[in-house]
C-alpha cells in the first residue's frame, strides 16, 4: 500500500473542484445536446405507445403502466444494444411482468410489435 499522505494528496488533486468545474463547463454544451436528442427519442416512443393504448381503449389510469413497459423496452433495445432472439426473450419477460401487474397482454404485445418491431420469441 502506498503512503497514506501521498494517497490523500493524489485524491485532493484529482478532485480539485476548480478542475472538475472547468471540465464540466467544457463538456456541458455537448452533454446538453445529447440529452436533448435522447429526450426527443423518448418523447417520440411515448407518443407511439400512447397511440397504441388509445386505439385499444385503455383506461387513462393505466397509462403509466403501459408507458413504463414502453420505457423498459426502449432501454433494452436502445441502451443495452441487444437484438434478435435475445431481445425477443427479454421483451417477453417484460410482457409477462406487466401482465402480472394488471396490464392486458394483447395491448402489451401490440406495443412490442408496433412500436419496437420486436416479434414474439420462438418457442
N, C-alpha and C positions, 0 to 999 in steps of 0.2 A: 504494500500500500504506500502511496506517495505521502509526502509530508502534509499533515492536515492544514497547515497555514498556506502552503502552496496551492492546495486544492481549493481552499476558501478564496484565495486571491484570483484564481482562474475563474471560479464561479462568478465573482463580483465583476470581473472584466467581461465575461460572456453575457451577463445580464445587466449590463450598463444601460439604464433607462434611456439615456440620450441616444445611444446607438440603436436600441430597439425602436424608438420613436422615429428616427431618421429612416431606418429600413422600412417600417410600415408606411411612412409618408411616401417613400419612393414607390411602393407596391400598391398603394391604395387605389389608384385610378384603374389599374388592370384588374384588381380584385373586385372592384365595384362593377366593372363591365362584365366580368364572368358571372357574378352573382345575378345581375340583371338578365343576362342571357338564360341562365338556369331557371330563373323565376318565370320568364316568358314561356319556356318549355313546360314547366309545371302547370302554368295557367292554361295553356292550350290543352294539355292532357285532362285537366279537371273539367274543362268545358265539354270535351268529348264524353267523359264519364257522365256528366250531367245530362247530355243529350240522350244517352242510353237509358239512364234511370228515369228520365222524364217520359220517354217513349214507353217504358214498362209500367208507368203509373205508380212508381214507388212513393210512399209517403215521405213528405219533407222531413219528418222526424228521424228518418233512417238515412238521410243523405250523408251524414258524417261517416257512417259505417262504410257505405259504398265508396265514398271518396278516399277513405283510409285504405281500403282494398286497392284502389287505383294507385295511390301513392306508394304502397308497398310493391306493387307490380312494377311501377316506374323505377323504383330503386333497384329492384332485381335486374331489370332489362337494361337500364342505362348506366347505373353507377357500379354495379358489380360485374358488368360485362360478361354475363353468362348467356348462352344461347342454345338453340336446338332442343334436344330431348331433356337436357338438364334443366333448362328454363321451363319447359312444359311441366316437368315433375314438381319443381319449386312452386310454380303458379298453381298447380293442383293442390298442393299443401295449403297455400294461402286461401284458395277457394274453400277447402274443407274447414279451415279455421273460421272464416267469416260466415260460412253456413251454420256452424255450431253456435255462432254468436247471434243468429237470428236472421241473416240475410237470405234472400231467395237464390238458390244455386243456379237457376236458369239465367237470372239477371247478371250474376257474377260471371257466368260463362260467356255471356254476351259482351261484357266489358273486356274480359280476357281476349276474346276473339276480335271484336270490332275495334277496340281502342288500341290494343297492343299487338294484334295479329299473332297471338300465341294459340296454337291448336292444343286440344286435349292430349295428354300423354298417351302413348301407345300402351295397351295392356300387356 
